[in-house]
Amino acid sequence: MPYKEQKVEKLYYSIGEVAGMLEVPVSTVRFWENEFTILKPMKNKKGNRLFTPADVKNLKIIHHLLKEEGMTLSGVKKKLTGNWDETDYKYEINESLQNIKSILLELKDNM
């Protein structure tokens, strides 16, 4: 199996890095920050937003529900306030399955 470098996880991500990960405009990340109380990025002395890995995970869950599941903002807010543990669990399962799929496709390509 070929060598793969492990992803280096930073302590804080800038809003531009987060927007790049999610492939959305920076303004969308700012909007989601105002809409969802679960997002609380730190701000440095300049006022730049600094997102922790937990914030990034929450943003990925919100992005998944809005863009891939097709839910509305109010629907996502309801889902996150009521069943956060279940939503988080389902997201983790989805991520694991996507990783397994990419590994299997890579193995298929190498055969």
C-alpha positions in Angstrom: 0.0 0.0 0.0 1.5 3.4 -0.9 2.6 5.8 1.8 0.1 8.4 2.7 0.9 11.5 4.7 -1.4 12.0 7.6 -3.4 15.3 7.6 -2.0 17.8 10.0 -4.8 19.3 12.1 -4.3 22.9 13.0 -5.5 24.5 16.3 -7.2 27.3 14.4 -8.4 27.9 10.8 -9.0 31.2 9.2 -12.4 31.9 7.6 -10.8 31.7 4.2 -9.4 28.2 4.9 -12.8 27.1 6.2 -14.6 28.5 3.1 -12.1 26.7 0.9 -12.7 23.4 2.7 -16.4 23.7 2.2 -16.1 25.2 -1.3 -18.4 28.1 -0.4 -17.9 31.9 -0.3 -16.5 33.5 2.8 -19.8 35.4 3.1 -21.7 32.2 3.4 -19.5 31.1 6.4 -20.2 34.5 8.0 -23.9 34.1 7.4 -24.0 30.6 8.9 -22.1 32.0 11.9 -24.8 34.5 12.6 -27.6 32.0 11.9 -26.4 29.1 14.1 -25.7 29.5 17.7 -23.5 26.4 17.8 -20.8 28.3 15.8 -18.7 30.5 18.1 -15.4 31.2 16.4 -12.8 33.1 18.4 -11.6 36.5 17.2 -8.1 37.8 17.4 -7.2 41.4 18.2 -7.7 42.4 14.6 -11.2 40.8 14.6 -10.3 37.9 12.3 -12.4 34.8 12.9 -10.5 31.7 14.1 -12.3 28.5 13.8 -11.4 25.4 15.9 -11.6 21.9 14.5 -14.9 21.5 16.4 -16.3 24.6 14.6 -15.1 23.2 11.3 -16.8 19.9 12.0 -20.1 21.7 12.9 -19.8 23.8 9.7 -19.3 20.6 7.7 -22.5 19.1 9.3 -24.4 22.3 8.5 -23.1 22.3 4.9 -24.0 18.7 4.5 -27.6 19.2 5.8 -28.1 22.3 3.7 -26.4 21.5 0.4 -26.5 17.7 0.2 -29.6 16.8 2.1 -31.5 19.9 0.7 -32.8 21.1 4.1 -33.9 24.7 4.7 -32.2 26.9 7.3 -35.1 26.6 9.7 -35.1 22.8 9.2 -31.4 22.6 10.0 -31.9 24.8 13.1 -34.7 22.4 14.3 -32.6 19.3 13.7 -29.6 20.7 15.4 -31.5 21.9 18.5 -33.4 18.6 18.9 -31.1 15.8 17.9 -27.6 17.0 17.9 -26.1 13.7 19.0 -28.0 11.8 16.4 -27.1 14.2 13.7 -23.4 14.1 14.7 -23.4 10.3 14.7 -25.0 10.1 11.3 -22.5 12.6 9.9 -19.6 10.5 11.4 -21.0 7.4 9.7 -21.3 9.2 6.4 -17.7 10.4 6.6 -16.4 6.9 7.5 -18.3 5.4 4.5 -16.9 8.1 2.2 -13.4 7.3 3.4 -14.0 3.5 2.9 -15.3 4.2 -0.6 -12.3 6.3 -1.6 -9.9 3.6 -0.3 -11.8 0.9 -2.2 -11.8 3.0 -5.4 -8.0 3.6 -5.0 -7.4 -0.2 -4.6 -9.5 -0.9 -7.7 -7.5 1.6 -9.7 -4.2 0.1 -8.5 -5.2 -3.5 -9.6 
